[in-house]
Amino acid sequence: MSKPFRSALGYHVFRLESKEGLEGEGLARIRQQIRDILFREKFETRQEAWLKEIKQRAIIEVRM
């Protein structure tokens, strides 16, 4: 049982009733999902930085 802790909604206590471990194919699948999520986040961050840099170096001429 956890120690009581406070949140915006009041005080809470947690109790762990069971613990399940991942093994074999399930663990490999979850690891791959985590890798995919982290890769996508890093890719998006780098892509945004690259686009920002390109926009700063671009020469844009507006003709009307």
N, C-alpha and C positions, 0 to 999 in steps of 0.2 A: 504494500500500500504506500502511496506517495505521501509526502508531507503536504499539508494544506497550502494552497497558493491562491493568491488573489488575482482576479481579472476585472475587467470593466463590468462584468455581470455578477460579481460576487466572489465567494470562496469556493474552491473545488478540491476534491480528493480523487485520485485515480487508483484503481486496483486492476492489476493484470490477471486475467482469468486463464488465459492460455497463450502459448507462444508457438508459432509454426515457422519452420525454416524452409527455405527454398533450396532445392537440390536439382542437379542434373539439368534437363532441358528447360525447366521453369526458370531456374537461376540464370541460365545463358540468355534466355529470351528477355528477361528483365534487364540484365546488363546491357544488352544490345539496345533496348529502348532508351535506357539512360544515356548511352553513348550518342544515339541519334538526337536526343533532345539537346544535349550539351553541344554537339557539333552544329546543330541548326542555330542555337543561340549565338555561338561564337561567330558563325558565318554571317548572320544578320548584323551583328555589331561591326564586324570588319567591312561589310558591304556598305553600311551607312557611313562609316568613316571615309571609305574610298569615294563614295558619291559626293560627300561634303568637300573633299579635297579637289575633286574634278570640277565641281561647281565654282570653287574659289579661283581656280586657275583658268577657267573658261573666259573667253572674250565673246560677249554677247552684244550684238548690234541690233537695235530696234529701228525699223524703217517703216514709216507710215506715209 
